């Protein structure tokens, strides 16, 4: 399925890059943009997901691509894992454990999220101020959210990370994220502190 996977990735990128050529604000806006009914499907997904949580549409790009590629591959197989820079779409016939990498935090890779088959297909997306290329206005080492809508998990992880300016923000941030329709649960790590909530099971890594 290497060729099919490549083609699905290229299709997703082409839709996004072509739209940006004629709508340059789409690529750098840090706030929601007006939904465009004439935009390509993946672009509309990004607009809707980001609009629900008050961030720019590119906050949903990795999750949206992961899900579009994953759903395309599910037409060829009944099991798939698509990981795109910390944003993952997965569907399997057995439970899976995803370990959380949080950089230099002492909690990094010490535990994982056990995903039961009943939750799949599922999006698991992570945002961070200290790891990778994600743009975050907060201090979190890892903000990991679960949703059946991967673009929403991605954009909400960014939005939640932006709200965490200090450790004592953890509980309030989790309470905010718990009110987002479509978010099943999550984990946030800041240094040696963490919070978890929702329909998730943590296990030792």
PAZAVEX-293887 format. One line per field, with one value per residue (C-alpha): residue in one letter; residue number from 1; x, y, z. Coordinates in steps of 0.2 Angstrom, whole numbers, always signed. Example, Ala and Ser with C-alpha at 12.3 -4.5 7.8 and 13.67 -1.06 7.14 Angstrom:
// PAZAVEX-293887
rest c(A,S);
nr c(1,2);
xx c(+62,+68);
yy c(-22,-5);
zz c(+39,+36);
//
This chain:
// PAZAVEX-293887
rest c(X,X,X,X,X,X,X,X,X,X,X,X,X,X,X,X,X,X,X,X,X,X,X,X,X,X,X,X,X,X,X,X,X,X,X,X,X,X,X,X,X,X,X,X,X,X,X,X,X,X,X,X,X,X,X,X,X,X,X,X,X,X,X,X,X,X,X,X,X,X,X,X,X,X,X,X,X,X,X,X,X,X,X,X,X,X,X,X,X,X,X,X,X,X,X,X,X,X,X,X,X,X,X,X,X,X,X,X,X,X,X,X,X,X,X,X,X,X,X,X,X,X,X,X,X,X,X,X,X,X,X,X,X,X,X,X,X,X,X,X,X,X,X,X,X,X,X,X,X,X,X,X,X,X,X,X,X,X,X,X,X,X,X,X,X,X,X,X,X,X,X,X,X,X,X,X,X,X,X,X,X,X,X,X,X,X,X,X,X,X,X,X,X,X,X,X,X,X,X,X,X,X,X,X,X);
nr c(1,2,3,4,5,6,7,8,9,10,11,12,13,14,15,16,17,18,19,20,21,22,23,24,25,26,27,28,29,30,31,32,33,34,35,36,37,38,39,40,41,42,43,44,45,46,47,48,49,50,51,52,53,54,55,56,57,58,59,60,61,62,63,64,65,66,67,68,69,70,71,72,73,74,75,76,77,78,79,80,81,82,83,84,85,86,87,88,89,90,91,92,93,94,95,96,97,98,99,100,101,102,103,104,105,106,107,108,109,110,111,112,113,114,115,116,117,118,119,120,121,122,123,124,125,126,127,128,129,130,131,132,133,134,135,136,137,138,139,140,141,142,143,144,145,146,147,148,149,150,151,152,153,154,155,156,157,158,159,160,161,162,163,164,165,166,167,168,169,170,171,172,173,174,175,176,177,178,179,180,181,182,183,184,185,186,187,188,189,190,191,192,193,194,195,196,197,198,199,200,201,202,203,204,205);
xx c(+0,+15,+9,-9,-2,+9,-5,-17,-3,+0,-19,-21,-6,-11,-29,-21,-7,-18,-30,-16,-10,-27,-30,-13,-21,-27,-9,-4,-20,-20,-39,-53,-56,-73,-79,-78,-91,-80,-64,-58,-65,-49,-48,-66,-62,-48,-59,-73,-62,-51,-67,-74,-60,-55,-38,-31,-35,-17,-18,-28,-17,-8,-23,-34,-21,-18,-37,-39,-25,-31,-49,-43,-32,-47,-54,-40,-37,-46,-31,-21,-10,-6,+6,+10,+22,+13,-4,-11,-26,-28,-39,-35,-43,-35,-31,-16,-5,+2,+17,+17,+34,+36,+54,+64,+50,+53,+36,+41,+38,+34,+16,+4,-14,-22,-35,-48,-56,-72,-65,-58,-56,-48,-38,-24,-15,-2,+4,+20,+29,+45,+45,+44,+38,+20,+16,+11,+8,+9,+22,+16,+28,+14,-5,-13,-31,-42,-57,-65,-62,-43,-43,-53,-41,-26,-34,-40,-23,-16,-30,-28,-9,-11,-21,-7,+4,+10,+7,-8,-17,-18,-34,-43,-37,-43,-60,-61,-56,-68,-82,-78,-90,-81,-66,-66,-52,-34,-17,-7,+11,+21,+37,+35,+16,+2,-17,-28,-47,-61,-63,-45,-35,-17,-4,+14,+25);
yy c(+0,+11,+19,+22,+30,+41,+46,+50,+61,+70,+73,+80,+92,+97,+102,+113,+120,+125,+133,+143,+150,+159,+162,+166,+172,+154,+148,+161,+166,+162,+164,+155,+160,+161,+144,+143,+131,+131,+125,+107,+95,+94,+113,+114,+101,+111,+127,+118,+110,+126,+136,+126,+130,+147,+144,+146,+133,+127,+121,+106,+102,+87,+79,+82,+74,+59,+56,+59,+47,+34,+34,+32,+17,+9,+6,-6,-14,-15,-9,+6,+18,+35,+46,+63,+73,+68,+67,+50,+42,+23,+8,-9,-25,-26,-13,-1,+8,+25,+31,+50,+59,+75,+80,+83,+81,+67,+60,+58,+40,+34,+30,+27,+29,+12,+13,+0,-6,+2,+19,+16,+23,+37,+52,+55,+72,+81,+99,+105,+121,+112,+99,+99,+113,+116,+134,+135,+151,+141,+131,+113,+99,+88,+91,+75,+74,+60,+62,+52,+68,+69,+87,+92,+83,+92,+110,+108,+102,+118,+128,+120,+122,+140,+142,+134,+148,+140,+124,+129,+132,+113,+109,+124,+120,+102,+108,+119,+105,+93,+104,+103,+92,+78,+77,+61,+65,+70,+71,+87,+87,+102,+97,+86,+89,+82,+80,+68,+67,+59,+42,+37,+23,+26,+12,+10,+11);
zz c(+0,-1,-18,-11,+5,-5,-17,-2,+6,-10,-12,+5,+3,-15,-8,+6,-4,-19,-7,+2,-15,-18,+1,+9,+25,+28,+32,+45,+54,+72,+74,+65,+47,+39,+32,+14,+6,-10,-2,-4,+9,+20,+21,+26,+40,+46,+46,+56,+68,+72,+73,+87,+99,+93,+84,+66,+54,+52,+70,+63,+48,+54,+62,+46,+35,+46,+46,+28,+24,+37,+31,+13,+18,+27,+10,+7,+24,+41,+51,+50,+60,+52,+63,+57,+69,+85,+78,+75,+67,+71,+69,+74,+79,+96,+110,+107,+119,+114,+125,+128,+124,+134,+131,+146,+158,+171,+166,+148,+141,+159,+154,+140,+135,+132,+117,+117,+101,+106,+104,+86,+74,+84,+83,+96,+94,+104,+105,+114,+118,+121,+107,+88,+77,+85,+88,+106,+117,+133,+143,+142,+137,+131,+128,+122,+117,+110,+98,+84,+74,+72,+66,+82,+93,+84,+85,+103,+109,+102,+110,+127,+126,+124,+140,+151,+156,+173,+182,+192,+175,+173,+182,+174,+157,+159,+164,+149,+137,+145,+139,+121,+112,+103,+115,+124,+136,+138,+147,+150,+156,+162,+170,+184,+185,+175,+174,+165,+163,+152,+145,+145,+154,+158,+159,+164,+148);
//
